[in-house]
Amino acid sequence: MLYNLLTTLNRSQKGWILFSVDLVLVFVAAFISLALVKSTEPFNVRISELATYIVILLPLAGAALNFFGLHQVKLNAYGMDDIGHTLIVAGMMIFVAEALSKIGGVFPHVPFATFLNLGFSFAVLSVGSRVVIRKIVQRVYFSRQGRKLVLIYGAGQTGQQLAAALQTDDEFEVACFVDDNPNLHKLTVHGLRVHSPNNVAMLVERIGIDRVILAMPSADQAVRQRLAKKLSGLGCEVLSLPSFADMVLHGEKIKHAAPAKMRTLLGRDALEAELPAKESTYLGQNILVTGAGGSIGSELCRQLIRLEPAQIVLIDHSEHALYNIKRELDGLGLAPKLTAILGSVERAEMIREILEIHTIDVVFHAAAYKHVNIVEGNAFEGVRNNVFGTRIVAEEARRACVGRFILVSTDKAVRPESVMGCTKRFAELVIQDLATRSQYTKFSMVRFGNVLGSSGSVIPLFQDQIRGGGPVTVTHPEVTRYFMTINEAVRLVLLAGGFSRGGDVFVLDMGKPVKILEVARKMILAAGYTPRDKKNPNGDIPIVITGLKPGEKIHEELLIGSDMLTTPHPKILRAQEKYLSELEIAGALQDLRRAVDQRDADLLRNTMNRWMESGDASDGPDLTVVGEG
């Protein structure tokens, strides 16, 4: 009941409650002052005498409280300055009351000690009431929210500042301190007990600690990393906090350093192309984006919505991802109509209905399972989604006379050695086949390398490993990859959509591939640590070579053949590649369908090995299908 009351009151109503409490406390302070002053006169006389002064002091106190705005100060923000203003109000009451008592014949004589006690009592009551009310309100709010418990390792200045900042946090509550200094053990700092490091495991288990924060920025980085690794075995999250001074002094420097780091990771200059002009391909169009909640799909939606299409239809089988991107786009407040549809691209009747009802002009097909290791162990579902899902959307787009169809592909489709790569190559072959038979729809494909920061990318993996103290895992010392930013990838897709003539394979001139081992080293150095390897055995973060996983290649490629054509953009090239005939693709898809329906791993492997290009055209990639056979 109290929680409902607190959540329904607006800011003005809460202010009037605090204002009223202070005025009532003036009366309470008057009675306390009478009790404190020893007098020979009867008590009831003293009340009547003091009441004459209260008539003047009450509106005076109200005016002073309103002047300083004490009733408008949030309870969480009530601090030393506000306490000082409360003391000023109390002092004014004492001064005015004593001045009135000097006016002979108008006000009864009251000892100065009475006014002094009145002012002092009011100040104590006013400050104390806010502390008590804040505690009550916090208890009511937090009882409904179930805050996570935090243990702060380090009771120094940074730890104390963090504890003070979290006192009013809605999500976290500080349970206690731990510090290496034995002189602090069993002491209380900011109302919290300081414990020995030997008791950390016991505290985590007994209290139920959710997060340990290392608030010891002056300690050596290697010391903090070893401590974080030791504590991570307790089953709770461990974070390291820089000093507040460092965040203030160096935050701007860090922010400006980020773009340089990104260019370093790319190994080349970023793509400088502008997005298509508003009067170009997508202005006023009805656009469908499949996989709209994924890394590429969501960025496609973010950039498309600014090109003033008439409508964007978003499809994704993840409810959470679809909700997030729809909410984000709605928050932009831009004109295009947004329609979110929950479902799989494998449902032909749903795709057909969407294309007809929304009269789609352009389809961006970004829906795909793309994690190599996951698809390797779930080959049948990978084929079902990546191959047959693509075929369904593409064929329905051709049937509905959609103007343009753009498939988002990957460099892993070039001479694939993984199930995921094979499924994406089959998807390309499906699109190339339909392009030869399409009277109206212009089919094209966009192929690019690893996207920095996308789901499954090595960059966020390295970031998590560095944050956890290492080791950073690299599959092979010579492994290389092409890299691009999500922004670049989507610009390529959008531009290629406008260049399409039918059956095109567009690739980005991404410069030279980057060594993953060098990326790991650069990221460790950029985080303020040093790599630990044979050359530097005393480094902070070790780099471990784990070996290639099934389906992974040492070097990725972007082109199957060597024939390239230019496009209106100097960084985008059009590849000339062979493709299967209509009969060949029909036979291959028939075999794939039978393998998936019968869950025949041997047939699936043989079909992929038969039709996929490899370094030696007479010998397929010799795939091994695992996990679902």
N, C-alpha and C positions, 0 to 999 in steps of 0.2 A: 504493500500500500504506500509506504513512504517512498519507495523507488518510483512508483507511478506518479506520485505528487511532484517529486524533484524533476522528473523528465518532462512534465507538462508545464512547469513554470517557465516564463520567458525571462530574459535578462532584466527587464525593468521591474518585474514583480519580485525577483530575488533581491534587487537593490533596495526596494521599499521595505522588505523584511529586515534587512540589515540595518537600515536607517531607523526603523521602529525599535529594534532591539537596543540600539545605542541610546535612544531617548528614554526607554524604560530603565536602562542602566543608570541614568542620571538620578532617578528616584531611588534605586537600590543603593547607589553610592551615598545618597543623603542619609539613609537609615544606618548604613555602616559607619558613617562618620560620627553620628550621634552616639553609637554604641562604643566607639573608640575613645571619645572624649569623656573624661571623668568630670562630672559636674554635681554641684550640690543642689541645683534646681530640679524640680520634678521633670520626668522624661517627657510627659505630654506637652509641657510648656515649650520645651526645647524644640519639639516637632513643629509647633505652630510658628515659632520664631523663624525656623529655617525655611518653612514653607513660603514665607514672603520672598525670600531670595530665589527659591526654585522657580517662582513665576517668571523671574527675569532670566535666570540661568538656562532654563529649558529652551526658549526660542534662540538664545545666544548660541547654545551648543548645536542646535539644529542648523543654524546659519553657517557655523564654522565647519560642521561635518559636510554640509553641501558644498561649501567653498573648496574644501580639499578633495571632494569627491570620494570620500572613504567608502561610501555605500556602493560605489560603482567599481571598486577594485575587486577583481576576482579573488576568491579565497585562495586559489593556488598561487596567486601572484602577490599576496599580502606579504610585504617584507619590511626591512629596516626603515626605509623612507616613510612608509605608511605608519609604522609605530611612532616615528618622530612626529608626524602630523597629529596623531592621537594625543601625544604628550603636549603638543602646542594647544590643542583644544582644552585639555585639562588645565593647563597653565592659565589660559584666558579666563576660565571659570573661576579659578582662585583669585586672580587679579581683580576681576570685575566685582566679585562678591566682597572682597576686602575693601575696594573703593566705595562700594555702596554703604558698607557699614560705617564709613567715616562721615556720611551725611547725617548729621544730627537731627533727631526728631522725625525722620522719615522711615528709616529701617531700624528694627530692634538690634541691640548689641548682641553679637555672636562672636565667641572667641575665634581668633585667627586659625587655631589648631583645627577647628571644625571644618573650615574651608579647605585647609591643607589636606585633611583626611578625605574630604569629598573628592577633590581633584585626583588625589593619588588612587583612591578606590575606583573612580571611574576609568582611569587609564588602565589599571590592572584588569578590571572587568571587561572593558572593550577589547583589549588585545587577547585576553584569555578566552572570551566568547568566540572569537573568530577561529582560534586554534581548535577549540572543542567542536565548533560547527563543521570546520574543515575535516576533522577526524571522522565525525559522524557521516558526513556526506561521502567521503572516500570509502568508508566501510560499507555503506549502502551500495554505492556504484560497483566497487570491486567484488562484493559478494555475488553479484550477478554475472561477472565477466570471467572469473576463474583465471587470474593472472599467472603467468609463468614465473617460477622462482629463479632468481639469479644469485650466483655466488661470485663476489668480486675478489679476485686474487690480487692483493695489493691495497693496503689501507693508507697509502700516501695521498698526496694532493689530487692526483688524477682519479684515484679510486673514490675519494670523498666527493669530488665534483660529480662523478658519475652517479654515486648514491643519491646525492641531492637532486640531480636531474630526473632520476627514476622514481622519486617519491610520489610524484603525481602522474606517472605514466599509466595508461589504461591497460597495457599488455604485459608489462613486466613488474615484478616486485623484488627488491633486494632482500635476501634472507640473512646474509651475514658476510663478514670479511674473512679472508685468510691472508696471513702475511708471514714472511720469513723472519721478521724481526721478533725475537723472543720477548723483548721488552713490551711489545704491544699485546701479547697474548692475554686473553681474559679481560682486556679492557673493552670499553664501549666507545665507539666512534660513530657519530651521527645516529645514536640510538641503536647501533648494531654491534653485536659481539664480534670480537676479533679472535679467530681460531688459529691453531698451528697447522702447517701444511700436512702434518701427519694425520690429521683428522678429516682430510678432504673426502676420502672414500666413504667414511662413516657419515659425513654430512650429506653427501649426495644421496646415499641410500635412505637415511633416516628422515631427512626433510623433504626429499623428492626434488632435488635441484634439476632444473631443465637446461640451464646454460651457465657455463663458467666463463667469466670475462677476465682476461689478463690485463690489469691496469698497472702496468709497470714499464712505461715507455723508456725509462732510462736504462733498463737492462739490455745487455747485448742481444742482438738478434738471434744468434745461435742458442743462447740460453732460453729465450722465449720459445723458439721452435722446439727445443727438446722438452720443455715443460708442457707445451701444447700437445705434443705427441704422447707424452706420459698421461696427461689428463684425459685425452680423447678415448682411452680405454675404459672410462668410467660409465660410458653409455649416455653421455650428455654432450651437447654442442659446446665447443671451445672456441672463443674468439679473442683476438688481441686488439687492444685499444691504444692508439697513439695518444700523446698528451693533447689537451685542448689547445694549448699554445701552438703546438706543431700544426694542428688542423687549421688554425686561424692564419698563422704566418706563412704556411707552405701550401695551403689549399689552392690558391690562385696559380701558383707555379705548376702544381700537378695538373690542374685543369688544362693549362696551355700546352703541357707536354704530351697529352694524349694523342692528338692528330699526328705528331711526328712518329710516335710509336706505331700507329696504324700503317703509315707509309713504309716504315721499316719492315713490318711483318709482310706486307704485300710484295716487297722487293721491286717495286715500280711506282710510277706516278699513278694517282687515282684517275679514274675515267672522268673527263671534264665535260662530257656531253650534257646538254640541257635536255629536259624532258620535251616530248613532242608539244608543239604549240597548241593552244586551246582550240584553234580552228582546224586541227588536224584529225587524226584517225578516230578519236574517242569522244569528241564533242557531241553531245546529244544522243549518244548511243546507249542501248540496253546491254549491259555487260554481265556475263556470268563468270565467277571465279570459283573453281573447285579447290578444295583444300584451303579454304580462305582463312582458317585458323592457324595454319602452319607458318613457319618462318618466312618463306617466300610469298605464300598466298596473302598473309596479313599485310606485308609491305606493299604488295601489288595493290591491295585495296586502299592503303594510305595514300599512295601516289595517284591512283586512278581517280579518287574522289575529288582531287584538286584540278582535274582536267575537264570538269563539268560534264560528265556523262548524264544521261537522263535517269538511269537507274543502275544500281549494282546489286546483283543477286549473289549471296554468299552461301556456299554449300560446304559442310564439314560433318564428319561422323562423330567428332568430339563435341559434346554439348558445352563443356567448359571453355574450350578454345573458341567456339562460335560465339558464345556469350561475351567473352572478353573483347573480341575484335568488333562485334556489333556495338557494344557499349562505347568503345573508344571512338568509333566513327560517328556515332550519334553525338558524342560530346564535342565534335568539331563544329557542329551547327551549320554544315554546308548544305547546299540545295539538293543534290541527288537523292533519289528515293533509295532506301536500303531495305533489302528483304533477306532475312536469315532463314535458311532451310537446313534442318537437321536430317542427315541421311547419307547413305553410301553411294558412290558413283557406280556401284555394281547393280543398282536397281534401275533397269531400263525404263520401266513405266514412269518412275518419278522424274528421271531426266527428260523424257519426252514431254511430260506434262509441264515442267518448268519452262522448257524452250518455247512451247506453244503459248502458254498463258502470259509469259512476260515478253514475248516476241524478241528473243535475244538476237543481238547483232554480232557480238564478239564473245568468244569463249577463251578463257585462260585456264588451261588444265594443269593445275599444280598439285593435285591430290595424288600422293604416292607414298608407299612405305620406302624409306630411304636409308635406314640404318643397316649397314652391310652385315654386321654380325647378327642382328636380330632377324633379318630376312634370311640369312644363311640357315638359321635354325627353324625357320617357319616358311619354307620354300613354297608350299602350296598356297598359303594365304598371300604371299608376295606376288605370285603369278596371277592369282584371282583378282587382286586389287590393281596391280601395276599394268598388267597386260589386258585382261578382259574388262577392267574398269575403264581404261583408256579407249578400248575398242567401242564400248557401249556409248560413252560420251561423244566420241568422234562420229560414229555412225548416226546417232540421233541428231547431231549438229548438221550433218550432211542432209539428212532427211528433212530437217526443218529449214533448210536453206539459210543457215547462219552465214554471215559474211566472212568472218575470219575465225580460225581455230589455231591457237598457239599452244604447243606442248612444251612444258618446262622439263628439260632433260638434264643429263649429267655426263661428265667426262668418264664416269665408270661404265658407260654404255659402249665405249670404244674398246674393241677387242677384250670383252669382259672376262674376268676370272672369278667373279662372284655371282651368286644367284641374283642379287639385287641388280648388278650391272646387266645381266642377261635379260631380266624383266624390263629394264628401261630400254635396252636395245630392241627387244621385241615391240615395245610401245612405239619406238621410232619407226620400225618397219611397218607397223599397222598404219601409222599416219602417212608414210610415204606411199603406201599402196592406195589408200583412199584419195590421196592428192591426184593420182593418175586417173581416177574415175569420177572426180567431182566436177560437176558442171558449174557450180556456183560458189561453193565454199572454198576459200583459200586456206589450205593447211600448211603450217610451218612448225619448225622445232627450234628451240633455243638451247644450246648446250654450253654449260660452263663448269668450272671447277668448284673447289670447296668454298663455301660462303662463310666468312668470318662471323662468329657469334651465333650462327644458326644452330638449331637443335641437332645434336650429334657431331658438331664441329669439334676439332681438336683444341681450339682456342679456349672455350669455356671449361673443357676438361683440364687443361693445363692450369687455368686460373684456380679451379677448385683444389687441384693437387698442391699448388704453391701456397694457397691459403691454409691448407692443412699441414704444411711443413714438409711436404714431399713424401715419397719420391715422385718425380715427374717421369712418366713412362713413355718411351719412344719404341716403336715396334722394330725399327731397323736403322742403323746409323746412316744408311745411304738413301732412305726413303724420301721422296720429294712429292710435292703437290702444288697445283696451281691454286692461288687464293684470290678472292675478290670480296668486296663488301656486299652486304645485302642491298644497299642502295645501288651499287653498280649492277648487280644481278638483275634487279627489277628494271632499271633504266634500259638495260639490254633487251629484256623481254618486251618492254613497251615500244622501243624503237623498232625492234625486229617485226613486231606486229604490223607496223606501218609499211615496212619494206617488202612484205611477203608477196610473192607472185604465184605460190603454190608448190608444195613439196620441198621447200627450202630447209636447209640445216644451217642455222646461224651460230657462229662462235665468236667469242671475244678475244682480241689480241691481248693476252694476259702477260706478255713478256716471258721471262724464264721461270720455270718452276722453282719453288723455294724448298730448301732442305728443312724437314721437320725438326731435326736435331738443332739446327740454328735457331729456329723459331722458339724452341724450348729454352735455349740459352738466353735469347733476347728478352723473353718474358720474365725469366728469373731475375735478370739484371734490372729490368724496368720496374720490378716490384721492390727493388732495394736490397736484393740478396745476391749471393754469388753461387754459381753452379759448383757442385761437388763432383769431381770426376778424377781421372788419373792425373791430369795436369794440375788439378787443385784439390788435393785430398782433404783440405780443411775448409772447403766451401760450406755454405749454409744448406742448400737444397740439392740432394743427389739426383742424378739422371740415370735411370735404369733402362737398359735395352731388353725388351720382353719377347721379341720375335714376332714375325708376321702371323696374323690370325688367318683362319681359312677365308679365302676369297679376297684377301688384300694383296695389292700389287706394290712393288717398290716404286715404280714410276707410273703416273697416270698420263693419258694422252687426250687431246681434244679432237683429233682428226683420224678418220679411218683411211682415207686416201690422201693424195697430195695436191689434187686439183682444187684451187681456190678462186673465187670471184670476189670482186670488190662490191661494196654497197655505198650508199650516200654518206655513210659515216666511216671515217678512216680506221676506227678501232674495231669495227664489226665486219666480219668476213662471211661469205656464203660458200659453204663446202659443197663440192660435187661428189656424191657418193653413190655407190651401187645399192640397189634394193631388190627385194624379192618380187617375182611376178605374182599376179593375182592367184594363180593356182598354187604356187609355192607357199605363199602366206596363208592361204586357206588350209593347206595340208598341215603346215606347222601348227596353226592355231587348233586344228582338230586334234592333233596329237597332244598338245598341251591341255586341252579341255578334258580329254580322256584320262590323262595322267592325274589331273587335279581331282576329277570326279571319282576315280578309282583309288586315289591316293597311292599311286604307283611311282615310287621314287626312281626306279630304274628307267622307266619310260620318260619321266621328266628330265632326268640327267641326259639320256641319249638324245632326246629332242633338242635340248639346249646345245649340246656338243655338236650336233649336226648342222645347225643353222647359224651359230655364232662365229664371227670372224675372229681369227687369232693371228699371231705373228707368222705362223706357217699355215697357209690357206688350206692345206690338205689335212691338217690336224686341228681339231677343236680345242677349246680350253680345258677339257678333261675335268669338268666340274664334278664335285661330290656333293650330292644333296643329303643334308643331315637334318635331324630333329623331328621330321614328320613322317618318315617312312616307316 
